[in-house]
């Protein structure tokens, strides 16, 4: 439910089993007064703003995504705590991307939007649809937990990384990004950040929208969506197909490497009584992509070849909430399911596969303690992993299972008018490792109406992946079942400052993280002549700053800018694929009659290191990838009340750049689209 429509009578809680965001009705009475002000302020919608770099002694919740109103900095989020809070009550750095932001940029993939968020570094191994990794604040790619409607979406079958190349903006209503240590709330994988993708839900009445788009690289993209709802129920869904011929991934040759992804989603909510409500949701993706294999014998670089991968992912959940907003104790029960299938092909013949499924059962109770809130939760999770492949001097075929039982406690200190403090702790009992305890303390202090100070400290852990523990790839890699989980301690501080009557927001973040027992998956075993995985004996150190500003210049123009400095080292050497310097600039325009809008965004990726494995017997080399600017532009025109057309250009400077050594990225491209919308 958005602030513009007022509190809804249908959705009482969100897909993750917590009270729905932006709904005053869903919060206890003693918390409503603290939230009503921010919600009223968030009704002002700005389509753009300026983030310019400035230096401050503390750090803060980072810059919001494109086209978010400055006052929406105080909006309610469901990811930064076990129960929703306004972003100005969180000590963690938080970014929210709304549906308006997505449509302003007309982005294909969520990563097209994430690259403008401070602290984020994107690495894509080739053209559109190729494997994509996201690192936050110098972390590893599997240190970022992704939730889709509350379902843990990182894939155990592919090293606990999320398939970013499968995540289109189809039917996505909102994306919440919370940086910093979150393991005490969400467990393993949440060392550096949590990205929560929340899909669109129905409202009272009916609505329909659809679009078609075509452009460079023989790209076609089409989707439809809609919803129905009554006084106490709603149903919504969407379907999208994105297909492209792509381009050549390798530096040589002329073979095109294409990709496609189909996304379907369905959600339903039902309010049985004033105190009992249910919701259910499912999202599925079916994707395939071609890629180039590495020539290990001559160049050590990718070369044209007939290889591809296919992947199917399913995210599903059902939840129940019992208790009214006046109840001192409220209960939430949920079941969530994730399933993935990954198949690799050579010359259209299946070569290997890896699958996983994960079932999570969770119960949470929220207890009002005067003006404060205590949340207690129990979770039980079972994960199954299966690997299949050809038997060549060793058998890669295996089935593995891991069970985790968890207890989570969070206390929200809300009684002080200016100070909000959160304390959380989590106990994990894992079937494969020693018990793990993680914790976090978060503070937000309103020094004045224009100034907020923040701080956040916490510990985290990342369990070894199934591949690192048990994986086997003939003549390449053998797992190490004696691995121990990675452990981290993270700290950040911040300040948010509003000036010029609140039209200009200045923000800064300083962060630091130490990672112990980091797992190195490229350790050469002289006995087997294979690579294996081992825990490092030294500490990986990450630190840096996130700076930004946004400014509503006028009713027609907003400006934005951001900058991130990241220093990530292991044994005195820079860790790969983490640029020291990154940033973005954005200019958004909206005509006074709101029929024309435009967005111009320039994202900067600084130099970064990578590793290169030349043919034997040459040793591994460290190489440097050059910096680049990506310039994108979108122009939209409202034809009628229900129809609009748009044109979008990407990489307009036609930069020739690589985010992974040897893998080419997309050239300049252009797209045209038509969008229609009926009903609410």
Steps between C-alpha positions, in 0.01 A plus 500: 500500500637838406469818710290659228211254528474498877498195725363190331245267654643196323874443550570484874846353474780471252628198308772441758247452780537851643256791508455655159712803415352851497183391684421695815220255572751217528700660783427494874324810629797622702714503182252675269591851608863437413407387150212726393724801444743322266210346308335834442830645384555212259195602296720748313631316192814635337608333178867583545770672709868587533748292697822698512801389691590656832720402791357441848648350814228242546304264271132451441222328328606533142358669199154396385451368149400707200169686509432467873374808681733642763232469767460133417830456679271453802285227347431167665717198410454136598857373455713691751335343806274206589206743500471809275658831588545835327840535335583794729472259795761259364871523564571292188554657159175452307395559139151458354422464129133551420286406200520863390880472490482186287267659247703823494803305374305224314778266608503136386690360797506590868880527482459794258358687801729358769819628337402855602473404870804590713709202602387277212737355237360306203701238308344356184676220312396611156198642323134527604384193691851383593593396852498807724648549846428773754747596773418748776757696699782279377328173593489172314211442259340243732511736799190681372170337595211542255139459614208479258178565691676373812634181335877442522597508132876430501559170318684225695560320169716786367716595796226682695506784248182654366419477128498874431490431123151349552357790703310731270283787620188306402217558749738645760338761722786588731861412580641558848877497548646491853879510518718389786488191725159330492581140601334543841170554316535284189780250569775379265573697179389833656853619582513811281141582404145379444312577177126438538295487178130554570261422215177683422188415699134561422268769628127548513359526147662386178800606295694388193829604345715374216793599283698402193856601419759430234845617407869425457642147487160375375363557849130451564331553835130477584298464816151516646372536855184568691308468823153454646389580852207545733453626855696214656681321217726560202667302223777627271744359249730566210680335208807624309723370221841656421707363211815627327757376249767675708851540366838334505634447852860417403749753366544304175256332263152610401261252663199663666416383852130545565276460804137490601303507823130446570361621833158423648359606836175462693395634840185484713393654831195430713378660822285241680417728796630803682764282665576233240655546154674281242720558198665282236738571214705326235757627248668279240770560240608290203823622341775398261820666385787419266856566602855448377729238658855582607787383281729360771766374256584793268377839626343445841215724383139438393456378143201429277330171587163326501431496875200624695324479834134476598348582833159470665426670831191494719431725800181432696357577841186504710441694819249554778471782751288495813433807712364850457689826509375546856622158613790501743623172346482413131596176327636426153548162338654439157632230271739586215641287221783547250589262216764526229616288206819590311599306187812546287511401132778439247383481137140475628584188707464524879847487656432557871235628739454626855170539682390614845186552701452674833199494732470749787237493776482807723302625797524849650327675786511877558446623855427865584692614808366845577649712219752232399468177306644150550502252211578131549526257209572134429611369161564151366670463163592195292709525181558218251775508238552272201784493246515290185769464236713264296724258691859572395771383743263578787127519563337846523154353565382568853209591726550713813269642768545776758264593787499824700286582805502863613377721782484877444430780749474872426424788733391836356556790738243758385409680823740792457375780276833549323685170545409166342714201587483140385671197651474160333657158550478171310594145596549249216529126556644354179518130420846538341677764712537627855219715640518865392395811694475838325385838629441861400443836671358789296450864608325793332498839675306803374731784595244739349220493247764534227782283640510129580803313632530124452720212604493126454722216621450128456649159436425265214574155368500325164480123484717318245310417184412147395746535212783610731424213738416211268522618140694307240582607145706248301863605460424841656366521857442282807312617811627526857254369765715642783425865419374734772252791457630848422457751785474879480485807722360815339457861608360814334403849612315776322328834472204622293462874454209684338555859383326757279163440668535126455544507120864394530607187689869442575610158615823316581606156623821361643525122529750239612493119499745231604444151357660197669534147356427622147467203264741492207360274227815510282753313715718258300524150649841349401380148581198495267618779265148643542385825653321486835365737769665602829441753778748787490710557812516877451229767529325661203454870574238717329442871564374801316258789465165555330417862423208660326244773462170556326331823418160590367599801296145583386170337417654395168858401588671277754872434522685215669858388556678237707853380562647191668856433610579136581827355630484119516823312571620149583868456598572852376362428152186659352213252473377452145203663326456773763561847354653743745299786350144488367216747465202622305339820375134540404275768357124445491247721323121509511289751306253704702207327328671165578472375141874500433767357726867424449786347695871534430728282714877462493655221708876487560695180562858552608801282432503160670719193507418151377679167465619340176595133469730466198568157349717262702774534621463880532391609852182692581524872425332806649370736231339844512170585332455858382244752620189592301190720487161352410261763368131404475202713400124441501231728354126434549189664356145451633283450191172465688395443858554126446785477248858624482801445276866508596846485351804380690869505415774318692877540492452805279874576507559151354761423765714193435543365851525175698374425849657152493832446322456374143119535489356770275197700610212649294563775245280806448134398478158656447145385575142617431198400705126549548327469838126495579324512835131477595320516833657587832 
